[in-house]
């Protein structure tokens, strides 16, 4: 059973410290969003194409999503420090072992499976902790912590590029692995739960004040529509994030040194998207916000069809919107889950909904890689995204309530 530590040091700690520590830890975990910086070097090192170079990224996101479903059951059984230390060590081992990968399949095991599982173990812990410290500012503090994950490439993309340029891609993996194995467990030592404070999601503003069990939720038509829309949203976002650097270099003509700087800028929009779309979902309705998201993505993909070498402005506008909307879906999905199915079983229910993220990662990265390798032109990726948006618009606007 979880033991709450009750001592004077904890009582005197400013709770905002836990928010800050959570943000830093999330920034370490969010380095996965900087994969496009590694991708070109990995393709050259192992002589692989777009499909294979996307495998470590794809499996890392999938293992992260599905391991969250399992690890969520243990958050209340172990201390935050123990959960995050185990996860942090796994993340460090995965990154470090990636530096010894001899082929793309070994890299998929180390970076994909081991790092992904480690991220999944940690991800929900700082969120749960800050929510319990700030029961009346739950949305704000959870959004701030999650922003760390989305903003990670703002710091890690240029850092990773510098390491690759200086030491090579394999040694860059090792350096990052050692760093994460030290930073995450060290910071987790200072993250504590408050004594006797309960995390209760108030039912106001819920579309249905009755709380659905996970089994009941999965039987509703609205669940199927929400799940598929989340798959589509993450397919688009994760596909684009994984190809951002390559598209900037190959299509727009950016230098290999300049492209990572743009990835850093786009990461800011990814971070902004989470609180912005969460706020919009609260103020409007989940249907309207889903429609807005798909229309924005569709418009951006259409703009990119006109892009060619030197179209930097189109690239900046379109990819800022792409990255913002991935962050947006990571707010739309949990907020919609709460609004539709109540707060009592929210953690378990969203754990199931979040598996859509893993499916979106696998489907999006794999299919887009196949399309690019076959047609060898970036336009096909944007036509693919446009088709997903059209499907998403139809599904989201025909979404029933809890029936």
C-alpha positions as a Markdown table, in Angstrom:
| # | Residue | x | y | z |
|---|---|---|---|---|
| 1 | Unk | 0.0 | 0.0 | 0.0 |
| 2 | Unk | 1.0 | 3.5 | -0.6 |
| 3 | Unk | 2.6 | 5.2 | 2.4 |
| 4 | Unk | 2.1 | 8.9 | 2.7 |
| 5 | Unk | 5.2 | 10.6 | 4.1 |
| 6 | Unk | 4.2 | 13.0 | 6.8 |
| 7 | Unk | 7.0 | 15.2 | 8.0 |
| 8 | Unk | 7.8 | 18.9 | 8.5 |
| 9 | Unk | 9.9 | 19.1 | 5.4 |
| 10 | Unk | 7.0 | 18.1 | 3.2 |
| 11 | Unk | 4.5 | 20.4 | 4.9 |
| 12 | Unk | 6.9 | 23.3 | 4.4 |
| 13 | Unk | 7.6 | 22.7 | 0.7 |
| 14 | Unk | 5.9 | 25.1 | -1.7 |
| 15 | Unk | 3.5 | 22.9 | -3.8 |
| 16 | Unk | 4.5 | 24.8 | -6.9 |
| 17 | Unk | 7.9 | 23.1 | -6.6 |
| 18 | Unk | 6.2 | 19.8 | -7.6 |
| 19 | Unk | 4.8 | 21.5 | -10.7 |
| 20 | Unk | 8.2 | 22.7 | -11.7 |
| 21 | Unk | 9.8 | 19.3 | -11.1 |
| 22 | Unk | 7.0 | 17.6 | -13.0 |
| 23 | Unk | 7.7 | 20.0 | -16.0 |
| 24 | Unk | 11.4 | 19.2 | -16.0 |
| 25 | Unk | 10.8 | 15.4 | -15.8 |
| 26 | Unk | 8.2 | 15.7 | -18.6 |
| 27 | Unk | 10.7 | 17.6 | -20.8 |
| 28 | Unk | 13.1 | 14.6 | -20.4 |
| 29 | Unk | 10.4 | 12.2 | -21.4 |
| 30 | Unk | 9.3 | 14.4 | -24.3 |
| 31 | Unk | 12.6 | 14.0 | -26.1 |
| 32 | Unk | 10.8 | 11.3 | -28.1 |
| 33 | Unk | 9.2 | 14.2 | -30.0 |
| 34 | Unk | 12.7 | 15.1 | -31.3 |
| 35 | Unk | 13.0 | 11.9 | -33.2 |
| 36 | Unk | 13.1 | 13.7 | -36.5 |
| 37 | Unk | 16.5 | 15.1 | -35.5 |
| 38 | Unk | 17.9 | 11.6 | -35.2 |
| 39 | Unk | 16.1 | 10.2 | -38.2 |
| 40 | Unk | 18.4 | 11.3 | -41.0 |
| 41 | Unk | 21.5 | 10.1 | -39.2 |
| 42 | Unk | 19.8 | 6.8 | -38.4 |
| 43 | Unk | 18.8 | 6.3 | -42.1 |
| 44 | Unk | 22.4 | 7.0 | -43.2 |
| 45 | Unk | 24.0 | 4.8 | -40.5 |
| 46 | Unk | 21.8 | 1.7 | -41.1 |
| 47 | Unk | 21.0 | 2.3 | -44.8 |
| 48 | Unk | 17.3 | 2.2 | -44.3 |
| 49 | Unk | 14.3 | 4.0 | -45.8 |
| 50 | Unk | 11.5 | 6.0 | -44.3 |
| 51 | Unk | 9.4 | 3.1 | -43.1 |
| 52 | Unk | 12.2 | 1.4 | -41.2 |
| 53 | Unk | 13.6 | 4.7 | -39.8 |
| 54 | Unk | 10.2 | 5.4 | -38.3 |
| 55 | Unk | 10.1 | 2.1 | -36.5 |
| 56 | Unk | 11.9 | 3.1 | -33.3 |
| 57 | Unk | 9.8 | 6.3 | -33.0 |
| 58 | Unk | 6.6 | 4.4 | -33.8 |
| 59 | Unk | 7.1 | 1.6 | -31.3 |
| 60 | Unk | 8.3 | 4.0 | -28.6 |
| 61 | Unk | 5.0 | 5.9 | -28.8 |
| 62 | Unk | 3.0 | 2.7 | -28.9 |
| 63 | Unk | 4.7 | 1.1 | -25.9 |
| 64 | Unk | 4.4 | 4.4 | -24.0 |
| 65 | Unk | 0.6 | 4.5 | -24.7 |
| 66 | Unk | -0.1 | 0.9 | -23.9 |
| 67 | Unk | 2.2 | 0.7 | -20.8 |
| 68 | Unk | 0.3 | 3.6 | -19.4 |
| 69 | Unk | -2.8 | 1.4 | -19.3 |
| 70 | Unk | -1.0 | -1.1 | -17.1 |
| 71 | Unk | 1.1 | 1.3 | -15.0 |
| 72 | Unk | -2.0 | 3.4 | -14.1 |
| 73 | Unk | -3.2 | 0.6 | -11.9 |
| 74 | Unk | -0.1 | 0.9 | -9.7 |
| 75 | Unk | 0.1 | 4.7 | -9.2 |
| 76 | Unk | -1.9 | 4.5 | -5.9 |
| 77 | Unk | 0.0 | 1.4 | -4.7 |
| 78 | Unk | 3.6 | 2.7 | -4.8 |
| 79 | Unk | 5.2 | 6.0 | -3.9 |
| 80 | Unk | 5.8 | 8.6 | -6.7 |
| 81 | Unk | 9.5 | 8.3 | -6.1 |
| 82 | Unk | 9.6 | 4.5 | -6.6 |
| 83 | Unk | 7.5 | 4.6 | -9.8 |
| 84 | Unk | 9.5 | 7.4 | -11.4 |
| 85 | Unk | 12.8 | 6.0 | -10.4 |
| 86 | Unk | 12.0 | 2.7 | -12.0 |
| 87 | Unk | 10.7 | 4.4 | -15.1 |
| 88 | Unk | 13.7 | 6.8 | -15.2 |
| 89 | Unk | 16.2 | 4.0 | -15.0 |
| 90 | Unk | 14.4 | 2.2 | -17.9 |
| 91 | Unk | 14.4 | 5.4 | -20.0 |
| 92 | Unk | 18.1 | 5.8 | -19.3 |
| 93 | Unk | 18.9 | 2.2 | -20.1 |
| 94 | Unk | 16.9 | 2.4 | -23.4 |
| 95 | Unk | 18.6 | 5.5 | -24.6 |
| 96 | Unk | 22.1 | 4.3 | -23.5 |
| 97 | Unk | 21.6 | 0.9 | -25.1 |
| 98 | Unk | 20.5 | 2.5 | -28.3 |
| 99 | Unk | 24.1 | 3.8 | -28.6 |
| 100 | Unk | 25.2 | 0.1 | -29.1 |
| 101 | Unk | 22.5 | -0.7 | -31.7 |
| 102 | Unk | 24.0 | -2.5 | -34.7 |
| 103 | Unk | 20.8 | -2.4 | -36.9 |
| 104 | Unk | 17.4 | -0.7 | -37.0 |
| 105 | Unk | 15.7 | -3.7 | -35.3 |
| 106 | Unk | 18.0 | -3.5 | -32.2 |
| 107 | Unk | 17.3 | 0.2 | -32.1 |
| 108 | Unk | 13.6 | -0.5 | -32.3 |
| 109 | Unk | 14.0 | -2.7 | -29.2 |
| 110 | Unk | 16.1 | -0.3 | -27.2 |
| 111 | Unk | 14.6 | 3.0 | -28.2 |
| 112 | Unk | 11.2 | 1.7 | -29.1 |
| 113 | Unk | 10.3 | -0.8 | -26.4 |
| 114 | Unk | 12.5 | 0.0 | -23.4 |
| 115 | Unk | 12.3 | 3.8 | -23.6 |
| 116 | Unk | 8.6 | 3.6 | -24.4 |
| 117 | Unk | 7.8 | 1.4 | -21.4 |
| 118 | Unk | 9.8 | 3.7 | -19.1 |
| 119 | Unk | 8.0 | 6.8 | -20.4 |
| 120 | Unk | 4.6 | 5.1 | -19.8 |
| 121 | Unk | 5.5 | 4.2 | -16.2 |
| 122 | Unk | 6.4 | 7.7 | -15.4 |
| 123 | Unk | 3.9 | 9.8 | -17.4 |
| 124 | Unk | 0.9 | 9.6 | -15.1 |
| 125 | Unk | 2.7 | 10.1 | -11.8 |
| 126 | Unk | 3.6 | 13.8 | -11.8 |
| 127 | Unk | 0.1 | 14.5 | -13.2 |
| 128 | Unk | -1.5 | 12.6 | -10.3 |
| 129 | Unk | 0.7 | 14.3 | -7.7 |
| 130 | Unk | 0.1 | 17.9 | -8.8 |
| 131 | Unk | -3.6 | 17.3 | -9.1 |
| 132 | Unk | -3.7 | 16.2 | -5.5 |
| 133 | Unk | -1.7 | 19.2 | -4.3 |
| 134 | Unk | -4.0 | 21.6 | -6.2 |
| 135 | Unk | -7.5 | 20.2 | -6.0 |
| 136 | Unk | -9.0 | 23.6 | -6.9 |
| 137 | Unk | -6.5 | 24.3 | -9.8 |
| 138 | Unk | -6.4 | 20.9 | -11.2 |
| 139 | Unk | -6.8 | 21.9 | -14.9 |
| 140 | Unk | -4.1 | 24.6 | -14.6 |
| 141 | Unk | -1.4 | 22.5 | -12.9 |
| 142 | Unk | -2.0 | 19.4 | -15.0 |
| 143 | Unk | -1.9 | 21.5 | -18.1 |
| 144 | Unk | 1.4 | 23.1 | -17.0 |
| 145 | Unk | 3.0 | 19.7 | -16.3 |
| 146 | Unk | 1.8 | 18.3 | -19.7 |
| 147 | Unk | 3.2 | 21.4 | -21.4 |
| 148 | Unk | 6.7 | 20.2 | -20.4 |
| 149 | Unk | 6.3 | 17.1 | -22.6 |
| 150 | Unk | 5.1 | 19.1 | -25.6 |
| 151 | Unk | 7.8 | 21.8 | -25.1 |
| 152 | Unk | 10.6 | 19.3 | -24.8 |
| 153 | Unk | 11.9 | 19.7 | -28.4 |
| 154 | Unk | 12.3 | 23.4 | -27.8 |
| 155 | Unk | 15.3 | 22.4 | -25.7 |
| 156 | Unk | 16.1 | 18.8 | -26.7 |
| 157 | Unk | 16.0 | 19.2 | -30.5 |
| 158 | Unk | 18.9 | 21.7 | -30.7 |
| 159 | Unk | 20.7 | 19.8 | -27.9 |
| 160 | Unk | 20.4 | 16.5 | -29.8 |
| 161 | Unk | 21.5 | 18.1 | -33.0 |
| 162 | Unk | 24.6 | 19.5 | -31.3 |
| 163 | Unk | 25.4 | 16.1 | -29.8 |
| 164 | Unk | 25.0 | 14.4 | -33.1 |
| 165 | Unk | 27.2 | 16.9 | -34.9 |
| 166 | Unk | 29.9 | 16.7 | -32.2 |
| 167 | Unk | 29.9 | 13.0 | -31.2 |
| 168 | Unk | 27.8 | 11.1 | -33.8 |
| 169 | Unk | 24.3 | 9.7 | -33.4 |
| 170 | Unk | 25.2 | 6.6 | -31.4 |
| 171 | Unk | 27.3 | 8.5 | -28.8 |
| 172 | Unk | 24.5 | 11.1 | -28.6 |
| 173 | Unk | 22.1 | 8.3 | -27.6 |
| 174 | Unk | 24.5 | 7.2 | -24.8 |
| 175 | Unk | 25.0 | 10.8 | -23.5 |
| 176 | Unk | 21.3 | 11.4 | -23.3 |
| 177 | Unk | 20.7 | 8.0 | -21.7 |
| 178 | Unk | 23.2 | 8.7 | -18.9 |
| 179 | Unk | 21.7 | 12.1 | -18.4 |
| 180 | Unk | 18.1 | 10.8 | -18.1 |
| 181 | Unk | 19.2 | 7.9 | -15.8 |
| 182 | Unk | 20.6 | 10.5 | -13.4 |
| 183 | Unk | 18.1 | 13.4 | -13.7 |
| 184 | Unk | 14.8 | 11.6 | -13.5 |
| 185 | Unk | 15.5 | 9.5 | -10.4 |
| 186 | Unk | 17.2 | 12.4 | -8.7 |
| 187 | Unk | 14.3 | 14.8 | -9.2 |
| 188 | Unk | 11.8 | 12.1 | -8.3 |
| 189 | Unk | 13.2 | 11.9 | -4.8 |
| 190 | Unk | 11.7 | 15.3 | -4.1 |
| 191 | Unk | 8.2 | 14.6 | -5.4 |
| 192 | Unk | 5.8 | 13.7 | -2.6 |
| 193 | Unk | 2.1 | 13.3 | -2.1 |
| 194 | Unk | 0.2 | 15.5 | 0.4 |
| 195 | Unk | -1.2 | 13.6 | 3.4 |
| 196 | Unk | -4.9 | 12.9 | 3.3 |
| 197 | Unk | -5.8 | 15.0 | 0.3 |
| 198 | Unk | -8.1 | 13.3 | -2.2 |
| 199 | Unk | -8.3 | 13.8 | -5.9 |
| 200 | Unk | -12.0 | 14.3 | -6.6 |
| 201 | Unk | -13.2 | 15.5 | -10.0 |
| 202 | Unk | -16.2 | 17.6 | -9.5 |
| 203 | Unk | -19.2 | 16.8 | -11.7 |
| 204 | Unk | -20.1 | 20.4 | -12.7 |
| 205 | Unk | -20.1 | 21.0 | -16.5 |
| 206 | Unk | -20.4 | 17.3 | -17.2 |
| 207 | Unk | -22.6 | 16.5 | -20.1 |
| 208 | Unk | -23.8 | 13.4 | -18.1 |
| 209 | Unk | -23.4 | 13.6 | -14.4 |
| 210 | Unk | -23.6 | 9.8 | -14.1 |
| 211 | Unk | -20.2 | 8.1 | -14.0 |
| 212 | Unk | -19.7 | 5.3 | -16.5 |
| 213 | Unk | -17.6 | 2.2 | -15.7 |
| 214 | Unk | -15.0 | 1.3 | -18.2 |
| 215 | Unk | -17.2 | -1.5 | -19.5 |
| 216 | Unk | -20.2 | 0.7 | -19.8 |
| 217 | Unk | -18.2 | 3.4 | -21.6 |
| 218 | Unk | -16.9 | 1.0 | -24.1 |
| 219 | Unk | -20.4 | -0.1 | -25.0 |
| 220 | Unk | -21.5 | 3.4 | -26.0 |
| 221 | Unk | -21.5 | 4.6 | -29.6 |
| 222 | Unk | -19.9 | 7.9 | -28.5 |
| 223 | Unk | -16.9 | 5.9 | -27.2 |
| 224 | Unk | -16.3 | 4.4 | -30.6 |
| 225 | Unk | -16.5 | 7.8 | -32.3 |
| 226 | Unk | -14.3 | 9.5 | -29.8 |
| 227 | Unk | -11.7 | 6.7 | -30.0 |
| 228 | Unk | -11.5 | 6.8 | -33.8 |
| 229 | Unk | -11.3 | 10.6 | -33.8 |
| 230 | Unk | -8.4 | 10.4 | -31.3 |
| 231 | Unk | -6.7 | 7.8 | -33.5 |
| 232 | Unk | -7.0 | 10.1 | -36.5 |
| 233 | Unk | -5.8 | 13.2 | -34.5 |
| 234 | Unk | -2.8 | 11.4 | -33.2 |
| 235 | Unk | -2.1 | 9.7 | -36.6 |
| 236 | Unk | -1.8 | 13.1 | -38.2 |
| 237 | Unk | 0.2 | 14.7 | -35.4 |
| 238 | Unk | 2.7 | 12.0 | -34.8 |
| 239 | Unk | 3.2 | 11.4 | -38.5 |
| 240 | Unk | 4.1 | 15.1 | -39.0 |
| 241 | Unk | 6.2 | 15.4 | -35.9 |
| 242 | Unk | 8.3 | 12.4 | -37.0 |
| 243 | Unk | 8.9 | 13.9 | -40.5 |
| 244 | Unk | 9.2 | 17.6 | -39.6 |
| 245 | Unk | 13.0 | 17.9 | -39.9 |
| 246 | Unk | 13.2 | 15.8 | -43.1 |
| 247 | Unk | 10.5 | 17.8 | -44.8 |
| 248 | Unk | 12.2 | 21.1 | -43.8 |
| 249 | Unk | 15.5 | 19.9 | -45.3 |
| 250 | Unk | 14.3 | 17.9 | -48.3 |
| 251 | Unk | 11.2 | 19.9 | -49.4 |
| 252 | Unk | 11.8 | 23.5 | -48.1 |
| 253 | Unk | 15.6 | 23.5 | -48.5 |
| 254 | Unk | 16.5 | 24.3 | -44.9 |
| 255 | Unk | 20.1 | 23.5 | -43.9 |
| 256 | Unk | 20.6 | 20.6 | -41.5 |
| 257 | Unk | 21.6 | 23.1 | -38.9 |
| 258 | Unk | 18.6 | 25.4 | -39.3 |
| 259 | Unk | 15.9 | 22.8 | -39.4 |
| 260 | Unk | 16.2 | 21.8 | -35.7 |
| 261 | Unk | 15.7 | 25.4 | -34.7 |
| 262 | Unk | 12.3 | 25.3 | -36.5 |
| 263 | Unk | 11.5 | 22.1 | -34.6 |
| 264 | Unk | 12.1 | 24.0 | -31.4 |
| 265 | Unk | 9.7 | 26.7 | -32.5 |
| 266 | Unk | 7.0 | 24.2 | -33.4 |
| 267 | Unk | 7.4 | 22.6 | -29.9 |
| 268 | Unk | 6.2 | 25.8 | -28.4 |
| 269 | Unk | 3.0 | 25.6 | -30.4 |
| 270 | Unk | 2.6 | 21.9 | -29.3 |
| 271 | Unk | 2.8 | 23.1 | -25.7 |
| 272 | Unk | 0.4 | 25.9 | -26.2 |
| 273 | Unk | -2.1 | 23.6 | -27.9 |
| 274 | Unk | -2.8 | 21.6 | -24.7 |
| 275 | Unk | -4.1 | 24.4 | -22.4 |
| 276 | Unk | -5.7 | 26.2 | -25.4 |
| 277 | Unk | -7.7 | 23.3 | -26.7 |
| 278 | Unk | -8.6 | 22.2 | -23.2 |
| 279 | Unk | -10.0 | 25.7 | -22.5 |
| 280 | Unk | -11.9 | 25.7 | -25.8 |
| 281 | Unk | -13.4 | 22.3 | -25.0 |
| 282 | Unk | -14.6 | 23.6 | -21.7 |
| 283 | Unk | -16.0 | 26.8 | -23.1 |
| 284 | Unk | -17.5 | 25.4 | -26.3 |
| 285 | Unk | -18.3 | 21.7 | -26.9 |
| 286 | Unk | -16.1 | 18.8 | -27.8 |
| 287 | Unk | -17.8 | 18.5 | -31.2 |
| 288 | Unk | -17.1 | 22.1 | -32.1 |
| 289 | Unk | -13.5 | 21.9 | -31.0 |
| 290 | Unk | -12.9 | 18.6 | -32.9 |
| 291 | Unk | -14.4 | 20.3 | -36.0 |
| 292 | Unk | -12.1 | 23.3 | -35.5 |
| 293 | Unk | -9.0 | 21.0 | -35.1 |
| 294 | Unk | -9.7 | 19.0 | -38.2 |
| 295 | Unk | -10.4 | 22.1 | -40.3 |
| 296 | Unk | -7.2 | 23.8 | -39.1 |
| 297 | Unk | -5.2 | 20.6 | -40.0 |
| 298 | Unk | -6.9 | 20.3 | -43.4 |
| 299 | Unk | -6.2 | 23.9 | -44.2 |
| 300 | Unk | -2.5 | 23.5 | -43.3 |
| 301 | Unk | -2.1 | 20.3 | -45.3 |
| 302 | Unk | -3.7 | 22.0 | -48.3 |
| 303 | Unk | -1.3 | 24.9 | -47.9 |
| 304 | Unk | 1.7 | 22.5 | -47.9 |
| 305 | Unk | 0.6 | 21.2 | -51.4 |
| 306 | Unk | 1.8 | 24.6 | -52.7 |
| 307 | Unk | 5.1 | 24.5 | -50.8 |
| 308 | Unk | 8.4 | 24.1 | -52.6 |
| 309 | Unk | 12.0 | 25.0 | -52.0 |
| 310 | Unk | 12.1 | 28.3 | -50.2 |
| 311 | Unk | 8.5 | 28.3 | -49.0 |
| 312 | Unk | 9.6 | 29.0 | -45.5 |
| 313 | Unk | 6.5 | 31.0 | -44.5 |
| 314 | Unk | 4.1 | 28.3 | -45.6 |
| 315 | Unk | 6.2 | 25.7 | -43.7 |
| 316 | Unk | 6.2 | 27.7 | -40.5 |
| 317 | Unk | 2.5 | 28.4 | -40.6 |
| 318 | Unk | 1.4 | 24.9 | -41.5 |
| 319 | Unk | 3.7 | 23.0 | -39.1 |
| 320 | Unk | 3.0 | 25.4 | -36.2 |
| 321 | Unk | -0.7 | 24.4 | -36.7 |
| 322 | Unk | 0.1 | 20.7 | -37.1 |
| 323 | Unk | 2.1 | 20.6 | -33.9 |
| 324 | Unk | -0.4 | 22.8 | -32.0 |
| 325 | Unk | -3.2 | 20.4 | -32.9 |
| 326 | Unk | -1.4 | 17.3 | -31.7 |
| 327 | Unk | -1.1 | 19.1 | -28.4 |
| 328 | Unk | -4.7 | 20.0 | -28.8 |
| 329 | Unk | -5.9 | 16.4 | -29.1 |
| 330 | Unk | -4.0 | 15.5 | -26.0 |
| 331 | Unk | -6.4 | 18.0 | -24.3 |
| 332 | Unk | -9.5 | 17.3 | -26.3 |
| 333 | Unk | -9.5 | 13.5 | -25.6 |
| 334 | Unk | -9.2 | 13.6 | -21.8 |
| 335 | Unk | -11.6 | 16.5 | -21.5 |
| 336 | Unk | -14.2 | 14.8 | -23.7 |
| 337 | Unk | -13.8 | 11.6 | -21.7 |
| 338 | Unk | -14.6 | 13.5 | -18.5 |
| 339 | Unk | -17.5 | 15.4 | -20.1 |
| 340 | Unk | -19.0 | 12.2 | -21.6 |
| 341 | Unk | -18.4 | 9.6 | -18.9 |
| 342 | Unk | -18.1 | 11.4 | -15.6 |
| 343 | Unk | -15.4 | 11.7 | -13.1 |
| 344 | Unk | -15.7 | 8.7 | -10.8 |
| 345 | Unk | -13.9 | 6.3 | -13.1 |
| 346 | Unk | -12.0 | 8.9 | -15.1 |
| 347 | Unk | -8.5 | 7.5 | -14.6 |
| 348 | Unk | -9.4 | 4.0 | -15.8 |
| 349 | Unk | -11.6 | 5.3 | -18.6 |
| 350 | Unk | -9.0 | 7.6 | -20.0 |
| 351 | Unk | -6.4 | 4.9 | -19.8 |
| 352 | Unk | -8.5 | 2.9 | -22.3 |
| 353 | Unk | -9.1 | 6.0 | -24.5 |
| 354 | Unk | -5.4 | 6.8 | -24.5 |
| 355 | Unk | -4.6 | 3.5 | -26.2 |
| 356 | Unk | -5.8 | 5.3 | -29.3 |
| 357 | Unk | -2.6 | 7.3 | -29.1 |
| 358 | Unk | -0.6 | 4.1 | -29.5 |
| 359 | Unk | -2.7 | 2.9 | -32.5 |
| 360 | Unk | -2.4 | 6.3 | -34.1 |
| 361 | Unk | 1.4 | 6.2 | -33.7 |
| 362 | Unk | 1.7 | 2.8 | -35.3 |
| 363 | Unk | -0.8 | 3.4 | -38.1 |
| 364 | Unk | 0.3 | 7.0 | -38.9 |
| 365 | Unk | 4.1 | 6.4 | -39.0 |
| 366 | Unk | 3.9 | 3.1 | -40.8 |
| 367 | Unk | 1.4 | 4.1 | -43.5 |
| 368 | Unk | 3.0 | 7.5 | -44.2 |
| 369 | Unk | 6.4 | 5.8 | -44.4 |
| 370 | Unk | 5.1 | 3.3 | -46.9 |
| 371 | Unk | 3.4 | 6.1 | -49.0 |
| 372 | Unk | 6.6 | 8.2 | -49.1 |
| 373 | Unk | 8.9 | 5.2 | -49.9 |
| 374 | Unk | 6.5 | 4.2 | -52.8 |
| 375 | Unk | 5.8 | 7.6 | -54.3 |
| 376 | Unk | 9.0 | 9.4 | -53.1 |
| 377 | Unk | 7.1 | 12.7 | -52.9 |
| 378 | Unk | 6.0 | 14.6 | -49.8 |
| 379 | Unk | 2.7 | 15.7 | -51.4 |
| 380 | Unk | 1.3 | 12.2 | -50.9 |
| 381 | Unk | 1.7 | 12.7 | -47.1 |
| 382 | Unk | -0.4 | 15.8 | -47.2 |
| 383 | Unk | -3.1 | 14.2 | -49.4 |
| 384 | Unk | -3.2 | 11.4 | -46.8 |
| 385 | Unk | -3.6 | 13.9 | -44.0 |
| 386 | Unk | -6.4 | 15.7 | -45.9 |
| 387 | Unk | -8.3 | 12.4 | -46.3 |
| 388 | Unk | -8.0 | 11.7 | -42.6 |
| 389 | Unk | -9.3 | 15.1 | -41.7 |
| 390 | Unk | -12.4 | 14.6 | -43.9 |
| 391 | Unk | -13.1 | 11.3 | -42.2 |
| 392 | Unk | -12.6 | 13.0 | -38.8 |
| 393 | Unk | -15.0 | 15.8 | -39.6 |
| 394 | Unk | -17.8 | 13.3 | -40.6 |
| 395 | Unk | -17.2 | 11.1 | -37.5 |
| 396 | Unk | -16.9 | 13.9 | -35.0 |
| 397 | Unk | -20.0 | 15.7 | -36.2 |
| 398 | Unk | -22.1 | 12.6 | -36.2 |
| 399 | Unk | -20.9 | 11.6 | -32.7 |
| 400 | Unk | -23.9 | 10.6 | -30.5 |
| 401 | Unk | -24.1 | 11.3 | -26.8 |
| 402 | Unk | -23.8 | 8.5 | -24.3 |
| 403 | Unk | -25.8 | 5.9 | -26.2 |
